[in-house]
Amino acid sequence: MLTSLIDQACGVAVMSRLGRRLAISTLNLKVDHVRYPEARCSATAWAHCYDATEHRAFVRTEVWDTDPSHLIATAQGVFSINRAVGP
């Protein structure tokens, strides 16, 4: 479940940085699980696309439940920018 949340957050970060909807693919996603989440707590993911080229985007993500300074997981990924999606 956390990996799906992270992958989705990364995709939104890429589209946000480039300012348009894109067809992107996950090329590499490394997730480091820091600790177990608190029972019955929502998880929040914050993703930042820190660099992008014509065909690749690079993203870092942090995930927490109750406190942003007490992480559940971190991730780093590389995404392929395939093509723009229609309006």
N, CA, C and O atoms as CSV, one atom per row, in Angstrom:
chain,resi,resn,atom,element,x,y,z
A,1,MET,N,N,0.815,-1.169,0.000
A,1,MET,CA,C,0.000,0.000,0.000
A,1,MET,C,C,0.877,1.257,0.000
A,1,MET,O,O,0.606,2.196,-0.749
A,2,LEU,N,N,1.908,1.285,0.819
A,2,LEU,CA,C,2.778,2.464,0.861
A,2,LEU,C,C,3.486,2.689,-0.474
A,2,LEU,O,O,3.659,3.830,-0.902
A,3,THR,N,N,3.887,1.624,-1.118
A,3,THR,CA,C,4.575,1.773,-2.403
A,3,THR,C,C,3.647,2.382,-3.448
A,3,THR,O,O,4.080,3.212,-4.247
A,4,SER,N,N,2.389,1.984,-3.451
A,4,SER,CA,C,1.419,2.578,-4.381
A,4,SER,C,C,1.216,4.058,-4.092
A,4,SER,O,O,1.153,4.870,-5.015
A,5,LEU,N,N,1.114,4.412,-2.811
A,5,LEU,CA,C,0.980,5.815,-2.423
A,5,LEU,C,C,2.200,6.617,-2.886
A,5,LEU,O,O,2.057,7.713,-3.428
A,6,ILE,N,N,3.380,6.074,-2.672
A,6,ILE,CA,C,4.619,6.746,-3.067
A,6,ILE,C,C,4.691,6.922,-4.580
A,6,ILE,O,O,5.031,8.003,-5.062
A,7,ASP,N,N,4.375,5.878,-5.325
A,7,ASP,CA,C,4.419,5.943,-6.787
A,7,ASP,C,C,3.455,7.005,-7.314
A,7,ASP,O,O,3.804,7.766,-8.216
A,8,GLN,N,N,2.248,7.058,-6.756
A,8,GLN,CA,C,1.261,8.060,-7.169
A,8,GLN,C,C,1.737,9.470,-6.835
A,8,GLN,O,O,1.625,10.373,-7.664
A,9,ALA,N,N,2.263,9.665,-5.636
A,9,ALA,CA,C,2.764,10.984,-5.233
A,9,ALA,C,C,3.904,11.432,-6.147
A,9,ALA,O,O,3.993,12.607,-6.503
A,10,CYS,N,N,4.761,10.510,-6.518
A,10,CYS,CA,C,5.869,10.832,-7.430
A,10,CYS,C,C,5.336,11.282,-8.791
A,10,CYS,O,O,5.816,12.267,-9.352
A,11,GLY,N,N,4.358,10.571,-9.311
A,11,GLY,CA,C,3.774,10.950,-10.603
A,11,GLY,C,C,3.179,12.345,-10.577
A,11,GLY,O,O,3.356,13.119,-11.517
A,12,VAL,N,N,2.475,12.665,-9.503
A,12,VAL,CA,C,1.896,14.007,-9.362
A,12,VAL,C,C,3.006,15.062,-9.267
A,12,VAL,O,O,2.876,16.150,-9.827
A,13,ALA,N,N,4.078,14.747,-8.569
A,13,ALA,CA,C,5.201,15.687,-8.452
A,13,ALA,C,C,5.839,15.972,-9.811
A,13,ALA,O,O,6.194,17.113,-10.108
A,14,VAL,N,N,5.982,14.935,-10.632
A,14,VAL,CA,C,6.555,15.119,-11.973
A,14,VAL,C,C,5.646,16.016,-12.804
A,14,VAL,O,O,6.115,16.972,-13.421
A,15,MET,N,N,4.346,15.716,-12.825
A,15,MET,CA,C,3.420,16.521,-13.617
A,15,MET,C,C,3.338,17.955,-13.104
A,15,MET,O,O,3.200,18.892,-13.890
A,16,SER,N,N,3.423,18.121,-11.801
A,16,SER,CA,C,3.393,19.457,-11.210
A,16,SER,C,C,4.620,20.264,-11.628
A,16,SER,O,O,4.507,21.443,-11.963
A,17,ARG,N,N,5.781,19.634,-11.608
A,17,ARG,CA,C,7.007,20.340,-12.000
A,17,ARG,C,C,6.978,20.752,-13.472
A,17,ARG,O,O,7.389,21.857,-13.826
A,18,LEU,N,N,6.486,19.849,-14.323
A,18,LEU,CA,C,6.499,20.128,-15.756
A,18,LEU,C,C,5.266,20.899,-16.216
A,18,LEU,O,O,5.225,21.363,-17.355
A,19,GLY,N,N,4.269,21.043,-15.358
A,19,GLY,CA,C,3.127,21.892,-15.653
A,19,GLY,C,C,2.123,21.338,-16.637
A,19,GLY,O,O,1.347,22.100,-17.213
A,20,ARG,N,N,2.117,20.023,-16.848
A,20,ARG,CA,C,1.134,19.439,-17.762
A,20,ARG,C,C,0.956,17.957,-17.451
A,20,ARG,O,O,1.805,17.330,-16.817
A,21,ARG,N,N,-0.170,17.411,-17.916
A,21,ARG,CA,C,-0.409,15.983,-17.741
A,21,ARG,C,C,0.463,15.216,-18.721
A,21,ARG,O,O,0.569,15.574,-19.895
A,22,LEU,N,N,1.083,14.161,-18.222
A,22,LEU,CA,C,2.015,13.381,-19.031
A,22,LEU,C,C,1.753,11.897,-18.852
A,22,LEU,O,O,1.237,11.470,-17.820
A,23,ALA,N,N,2.106,11.121,-19.848
A,23,ALA,CA,C,2.171,9.668,-19.697
A,23,ALA,C,C,3.575,9.375,-19.200
A,23,ALA,O,O,4.548,9.559,-19.931
A,24,ILE,N,N,3.683,8.921,-17.963
A,24,ILE,CA,C,4.996,8.622,-17.398
A,24,ILE,C,C,5.034,7.166,-16.947
A,24,ILE,O,O,4.000,6.546,-16.698
A,25,SER,N,N,6.230,6.645,-16.849
A,25,SER,CA,C,6.443,5.267,-16.402
A,25,SER,C,C,7.494,5.267,-15.297
A,25,SER,O,O,8.462,6.026,-15.344
A,26,THR,N,N,7.290,4.414,-14.313
A,26,THR,CA,C,8.270,4.253,-13.251
A,26,THR,C,C,9.406,3.378,-13.764
A,26,THR,O,O,9.187,2.222,-14.125
A,27,LEU,N,N,10.607,3.920,-13.798
A,27,LEU,CA,C,11.769,3.144,-14.224
A,27,LEU,C,C,12.450,2.484,-13.037
A,27,LEU,O,O,12.865,1.327,-13.104
A,28,ASN,N,N,12.560,3.238,-11.947
A,28,ASN,CA,C,13.253,2.740,-10.763
A,28,ASN,C,C,12.635,3.424,-9.554
A,28,ASN,O,O,12.526,4.649,-9.519
A,29,LEU,N,N,12.232,2.638,-8.563
A,29,LEU,CA,C,11.673,3.197,-7.338
A,29,LEU,C,C,12.251,2.429,-6.158
A,29,LEU,O,O,11.956,1.249,-5.968
A,30,LYS,N,N,13.074,3.106,-5.370
A,30,LYS,CA,C,13.704,2.488,-4.197
A,30,LYS,C,C,13.010,3.022,-2.954
A,30,LYS,O,O,13.031,4.224,-2.691
A,31,VAL,N,N,12.397,2.126,-2.189
A,31,VAL,CA,C,11.681,2.500,-0.976
A,31,VAL,C,C,12.437,1.964,0.232
A,31,VAL,O,O,12.761,0.778,0.294
A,32,ASP,N,N,12.715,2.832,1.180
A,32,ASP,CA,C,13.322,2.434,2.452
A,32,ASP,C,C,12.258,2.560,3.534
A,32,ASP,O,O,11.799,3.659,3.843
A,33,HIS,N,N,11.870,1.422,4.108
A,33,HIS,CA,C,10.888,1.418,5.193
A,33,HIS,C,C,11.627,1.683,6.499
A,33,HIS,O,O,12.495,0.908,6.898
A,34,VAL,N,N,11.279,2.774,7.157
A,34,VAL,CA,C,11.968,3.209,8.365
A,34,VAL,C,C,11.363,2.560,9.612
A,34,VAL,O,O,12.085,2.125,10.508
A,35,ARG,N,N,10.024,2.503,9.656
A,35,ARG,CA,C,9.346,1.922,10.821
A,35,ARG,C,C,7.932,1.516,10.416
A,35,ARG,O,O,7.461,1.866,9.334
A,36,TYR,N,N,7.274,0.786,11.284
A,36,TYR,CA,C,5.874,0.442,11.056
A,36,TYR,C,C,5.003,1.661,11.339
A,36,TYR,O,O,5.294,2.424,12.260
A,37,PRO,N,N,3.932,1.854,10.557
A,37,PRO,CA,C,3.029,2.977,10.836
A,37,PRO,C,C,2.221,2.721,12.110
A,37,PRO,O,O,2.059,1.580,12.544
A,38,GLU,N,N,1.721,3.803,12.694
A,38,GLU,CA,C,0.832,3.685,13.846
A,38,GLU,C,C,-0.471,3.020,13.388
A,38,GLU,O,O,-0.924,3.248,12.267
A,39,ALA,N,N,-1.058,2.217,14.237
A,39,ALA,CA,C,-2.305,1.520,13.899
A,39,ALA,C,C,-3.419,2.520,13.613
A,39,ALA,O,O,-3.612,3.487,14.350
A,40,ARG,N,N,-4.145,2.269,12.533
A,40,ARG,CA,C,-5.325,3.038,12.135
A,40,ARG,C,C,-5.054,4.523,11.884
A,40,ARG,O,O,-5.964,5.339,12.028
A,41,CYS,N,N,-3.845,4.885,11.519
A,41,CYS,CA,C,-3.515,6.268,11.179
A,41,CYS,C,C,-3.393,6.401,9.662
A,41,CYS,O,O,-2.956,5.478,8.974
A,42,SER,N,N,-3.781,7.545,9.170
A,42,SER,CA,C,-3.597,7.836,7.747
A,42,SER,C,C,-2.130,8.099,7.466
A,42,SER,O,O,-1.398,8.584,8.329
A,43,ALA,N,N,-1.709,7.777,6.263
A,43,ALA,CA,C,-0.336,8.071,5.839
A,43,ALA,C,C,-0.361,9.259,4.885
A,43,ALA,O,O,-1.264,9.391,4.059
A,44,THR,N,N,0.633,10.110,5.012
A,44,THR,CA,C,0.787,11.272,4.142
A,44,THR,C,C,2.109,11.139,3.397
A,44,THR,O,O,3.137,10.812,3.991
A,45,ALA,N,N,2.074,11.395,2.093
A,45,ALA,CA,C,3.290,11.349,1.283
A,45,ALA,C,C,3.564,12.736,0.719
A,45,ALA,O,O,2.654,13.411,0.238
A,46,TRP,N,N,4.818,13.152,0.780
A,46,TRP,CA,C,5.271,14.403,0.189
A,46,TRP,C,C,6.355,14.045,-0.810
A,46,TRP,O,O,7.374,13.454,-0.452
A,47,ALA,N,N,6.128,14.409,-2.071
A,47,ALA,CA,C,7.086,14.083,-3.132
A,47,ALA,C,C,7.598,15.370,-3.772
A,47,ALA,O,O,6.864,16.349,-3.907
A,48,HIS,N,N,8.858,15.349,-4.157
A,48,HIS,CA,C,9.508,16.513,-4.755
A,48,HIS,C,C,10.301,16.060,-5.983
A,48,HIS,O,O,11.230,15.260,-5.876
A,49,CYS,N,N,9.923,16.580,-7.135
A,49,CYS,CA,C,10.676,16.311,-8.365
A,49,CYS,C,C,11.820,17.316,-8.392
A,49,CYS,O,O,11.621,18.490,-8.705
A,50,TYR,N,N,13.013,16.849,-8.064
A,50,TYR,CA,C,14.145,17.755,-7.900
A,50,TYR,C,C,14.932,17.997,-9.185
A,50,TYR,O,O,15.759,18.908,-9.232
A,51,ASP,N,N,14.689,17.194,-10.239
A,51,ASP,CA,C,15.356,17.438,-11.515
A,51,ASP,C,C,14.582,16.736,-12.613
A,51,ASP,O,O,13.923,15.724,-12.374
A,52,ALA,N,N,14.666,17.278,-13.817
A,52,ALA,CA,C,14.001,16.661,-14.965
A,52,ALA,C,C,14.760,17.003,-16.232
A,52,ALA,O,O,15.274,18.109,-16.394
A,53,THR,N,N,14.818,16.031,-17.121
A,53,THR,CA,C,15.379,16.241,-18.448
A,53,THR,C,C,14.240,16.045,-19.447
A,53,THR,O,O,13.078,15.941,-19.053
A,54,GLU,N,N,14.564,15.996,-20.710
A,54,GLU,CA,C,13.523,15.803,-21.722
A,54,GLU,C,C,12.819,14.456,-21.567
A,54,GLU,O,O,11.624,14.351,-21.844
A,55,HIS,N,N,13.539,13.434,-21.131
A,55,HIS,CA,C,12.972,12.085,-21.073
A,55,HIS,C,C,12.947,11.448,-19.681
A,55,HIS,O,O,12.400,10.355,-19.531
A,56,ARG,N,N,13.517,12.089,-18.665
A,56,ARG,CA,C,13.586,11.498,-17.327
A,56,ARG,C,C,13.252,12.535,-16.261
A,56,ARG,O,O,13.523,13.725,-16.426
A,57,ALA,N,N,12.662,12.065,-15.172
A,57,ALA,CA,C,12.396,12.919,-14.013
A,57,ALA,C,C,12.880,12.184,-12.762
A,57,ALA,O,O,12.784,10.960,-12.674
A,58,PHE,N,N,13.398,12.942,-11.803
A,58,PHE,CA,C,14.002,12.387,-10.598
A,58,PHE,C,C,13.253,12.932,-9.383
A,58,PHE,O,O,13.087,14.142,-9.229
A,59,VAL,N,N,12.802,12.011,-8.519
A,59,VAL,CA,C,11.897,12.387,-7.431
A,59,VAL,C,C,12.348,11.777,-6.106
A,59,VAL,O,O,12.846,10.652,-6.064
A,60,ARG,N,N,12.163,12.544,-5.017
A,60,ARG,CA,C,12.359,12.050,-3.649
A,60,ARG,C,C,11.024,12.153,-2.921
A,60,ARG,O,O,10.244,13.073,-3.167
A,61,THR,N,N,10.769,11.208,-2.029
A,61,THR,CA,C,9.495,11.173,-1.302
A,61,THR,C,C,9.722,10.833,0.162
A,61,THR,O,O,10.611,10.053,0.503
A,62,GLU,N,N,8.908,11.427,1.016
A,62,GLU,CA,C,8.872,11.085,2.438
A,62,GLU,C,C,7.437,10.741,2.809
A,62,GLU,O,O,6.497,11.366,2.319
A,63,VAL,N,N,7.269,9.741,3.682
A,63,VAL,CA,C,5.941,9.307,4.115
A,63,VAL,C,C,5.913,9.280,5.642
A,63,VAL,O,O,6.839,8.782,6.283
A,64,TRP,N,N,4.833,9.825,6.216
A,64,TRP,CA,C,4.665,9.818,7.671
A,64,TRP,C,C,3.207,9.595,8.010
A,64,TRP,O,O,2.336,9.667,7.143
A,65,ASP,N,N,2.945,9.321,9.291
A,65,ASP,CA,C,1.564,9.160,9.736
A,65,ASP,C,C,1.151,10.282,10.689
A,65,ASP,O,O,0.288,11.084,10.334
A,66,THR,N,N,1.722,10.365,11.855
A,66,THR,CA,C,1.300,11.365,12.831
A,66,THR,C,C,2.216,12.585,12.900
A,66,THR,O,O,1.769,13.661,13.299
A,67,ASP,N,N,3.469,12.443,12.527
A,67,ASP,CA,C,4.442,13.528,12.688
A,67,ASP,C,C,5.413,13.520,11.503
A,67,ASP,O,O,6.104,12.524,11.287
A,68,PRO,N,N,5.478,14.606,10.735
A,68,PRO,CA,C,6.383,14.642,9.577
A,68,PRO,C,C,7.853,14.422,9.918
A,68,PRO,O,O,8.637,14.060,9.040
A,69,SER,N,N,8.238,14.629,11.157
A,69,SER,CA,C,9.635,14.404,11.528
A,69,SER,C,C,9.895,12.954,11.972
A,69,SER,O,O,11.034,12.588,12.261
A,70,HIS,N,N,8.852,12.145,12.023
A,70,HIS,CA,C,8.963,10.732,12.411
A,70,HIS,C,C,8.494,9.884,11.216
A,70,HIS,O,O,7.341,9.454,11.169
A,71,LEU,N,N,9.387,9.652,10.265
A,71,LEU,CA,C,9.031,9.048,8.976
A,71,LEU,C,C,8.711,7.563,9.075
A,71,LEU,O,O,9.275,6.834,9.890
A,72,ILE,N,N,7.783,7.141,8.214
A,72,ILE,CA,C,7.476,5.718,8.019
A,72,ILE,C,C,8.398,5.159,6.943
A,72,ILE,O,O,8.944,4.063,7.075
A,73,ALA,N,N,8.561,5.949,5.859
A,73,ALA,CA,C,9.361,5.485,4.722
A,73,ALA,C,C,9.905,6.687,3.954
A,73,ALA,O,O,9.378,7.797,4.035
A,74,THR,N,N,10.967,6.431,3.216
A,74,THR,CA,C,11.494,7.398,2.256
A,74,THR,C,C,11.661,6.663,0.932
A,74,THR,O,O,11.751,5.436,0.896
A,75,ALA,N,N,11.701,7.425,-0.147
A,75,ALA,CA,C,11.855,6.794,-1.457
A,75,ALA,C,C,12.567,7.738,-2.407
A,75,ALA,O,O,12.566,8.956,-2.229
A,76,GLN,N,N,13.163,7.148,-3.404
A,76,GLN,CA,C,13.779,7.899,-4.484
A,76,GLN,C,C,13.470,7.156,-5.772
A,76,GLN,O,O,13.580,5.931,-5.828
A,77,GLY,N,N,13.083,7.896,-6.812
A,77,GLY,CA,C,12.702,7.234,-8.041
A,77,GLY,C,C,13.116,7.985,-9.289
A,77,GLY,O,O,13.390,9.185,-9.264
A,78,VAL,N,N,13.152,7.232,-10.388
A,78,VAL,CA,C,13.409,7.783,-11.711
A,78,VAL,C,C,12.220,7.410,-12.575
A,78,VAL,O,O,11.782,6.259,-12.582
A,79,PHE,N,N,11.697,8.392,-13.306
A,79,PHE,CA,C,10.502,8.200,-14.108
A,79,PHE,C,C,10.770,8.590,-15.554
A,79,PHE,O,O,11.451,9.577,-15.831
A,80,SER,N,N,10.223,7.796,-16.471
A,80,SER,CA,C,10.354,8.078,-17.891
A,80,SER,C,C,9.215,8.986,-18.316
A,80,SER,O,O,8.055,8.726,-17.998
A,81,ILE,N,N,9.546,10.049,-19.034
A,81,ILE,CA,C,8.536,10.943,-19.575
A,81,ILE,C,C,8.271,10.483,-21.006
A,81,ILE,O,O,9.105,10.659,-21.895
A,82,ASN,N,N,7.096,9.890,-21.212
A,82,ASN,CA,C,6.810,9.258,-22.504
A,82,ASN,C,C,6.183,10.201,-23.504
A,82,ASN,O,O,6.675,10.326,-24.626
A,83,ARG,N,N,5.091,10.879,-23.116
A,83,ARG,CA,C,4.420,11.797,-24.045
A,83,ARG,C,C,3.383,12.584,-23.281
A,83,ARG,O,O,2.983,12.203,-22.181
A,84,ALA,N,N,2.947,13.689,-23.869
A,84,ALA,CA,C,1.888,14.501,-23.263
A,84,ALA,C,C,0.544,13.790,-23.444
A,84,ALA,O,O,0.331,13.071,-24.420
A,85,VAL,N,N,-0.339,14.003,-22.496
A,85,VAL,CA,C,-1.699,13.464,-22.564
A,85,VAL,C,C,-2.604,14.577,-23.048
A,85,VAL,O,O,-2.422,15.731,-22.660
A,86,GLY,N,N,-3.574,14.254,-23.886
A,86,GLY,CA,C,-4.498,15.245,-24.428
A,86,GLY,C,C,-5.217,16.050,-23.368
A,86,GLY,O,O,-5.115,15.739,-22.181
A,87,PRO,N,N,-5.953,17.092,-23.778
A,87,PRO,CA,C,-6.587,18.015,-22.845
A,87,PRO,C,C,-7.504,17.326,-21.958
A,87,PRO,O,O,-8.127,17.956,-21.104
